[in-house]
Amino acid sequence: MNGKKRPYKLPEPLYCEAGEEVTIELVNKYIRLHEERLPRYRYLENLYKGFHDVFNLPEKEGWKPDNRLAVNFPKFITDSFMGFGYGIPIKKHHADKNTNEVIKDFDRRNGIIDHEFEMIKNVCKFGHAFEYMYQDEEGKTRVARNTPIEAFVVYENTLRKAARFAVRYGYDETGAIKYGEVLMCDVIKQFKGDIFTEEQPNPYGKINIVEWVMNEERMSLYESIPGLTEVFNKTIGEKANDVDAFAEAYLLILGAEV
């Protein structure tokens, strides 16, 4: 990857000192570190959606053929993997009848089959993804998907590497003011700009977000083929251009008898 054209920072875990106070300054520090990784996530997402770099190449002169072809290998790899690996939903069962009913009720309430399928797809695309748990108006636990573009976890720099806190954040419509929440074991703090606006006890007693990972390196399922895909796209596009140029060419013979 060309570092100037497309900064590409691998998603190594973020660490802080154990017991370090979680201040807004500390949160902002890790948001800045997280934002350095966003170009990679967006590039991987664009690959899956078929918006490849071939469409960003400079346009050719108006009289020249300019075919832009994208063969979506990343999506094919991901969808094939999902079909073979998770075409049959994950099944859960508990020996206790009452516990089993609670699990089934939770799954129905959260549309868990579709939720888990989309979670796994995000893991394939980005190398990892986050499952966020919260309570609805009735006090029942719900789950939601967060991509690593929207959230991150900071771990303690110890042998246990336990999660210290997690952050979910975004920006307002102007793109100038950030807002979100910091998840800790005992408390959940909302913030806007550079201040904490409110906090509430964490009803779970644990950080209510779970990181799903594809592998130890958090590499995307198709992390190793973007270069091949981009070159393949460019090659077949140029081949199509050659065919079009030849088909539209005329042979002019001057000063000779035919």
C-alpha positions, 0 to 999 in steps of 0.5 A: 500500500502506498502510505501517501495515497492510502494510509493503512494502519493495522488494528493492533489492540489499544492498551492503557496502564492498569488502573489509569483514570478514564478522563475525557483527555484519555478518551480523546487520546484513544479516539485520535489513535482509533481515527488513524485506522479508519482509512483501512476500515473504509477501504475494506468496506468499499472493496466489499461493496464493489467501489474499487480504486479503478473508479478513482483513476483519472479520466481519459481523453474524451475520444479514448475508450475508458472502461472501468470494470470491477470484479468483486472477489472480496464479496464473493469470498465473504459470501461463499465463506458465510454460506458454507460456515453459517448457512445453518444458524447457530443453535443453542440449548440448555438442559434446564427447561426454564433457562432454555425458554429464557434463551429462546425469548432473548433470541426472538426479541433480538432477531438473533439469527439475522443479528449473528449473521450480520455480525459474522459478516462484519467480522469477515469484512473488517477482521473484528466487530463489536456486539453492544448490549443495552436495556430497552424501555422495559428493562430488557436486554437488547443487542446491536451491531457496531462496526470497528468504524463506530467503536473500539475497546482499550485493554489493560497493559497487563498479562490478563489484558482485560478490557479497561473501557470501550468507546462508541462515538460519532460526529454531528452533521457538521462533522465538527463536534464529536459525541458518544459514550464511554463504557466501563464496568461500573458506569456509563458516561456520555460525552459531547465535545470535550466534556462528560455530560452525564453518567449512569450506573452500568446495570451489567457490572461488566463492560457491555460490549463484546469484541468478535475477532476473525483471528489474532491479527484481526485481519479481514477475510480478504485482507491478502488480496486487495492488490491482486483485485485492483490489478485484475480490475485495471488489467481487464479494463485496459483490455476492454479499452484495447478491444473498443479502440480496435473496433472503432479504428479505420484503415486509410490508404493514400496514394496507392492502388488497391 
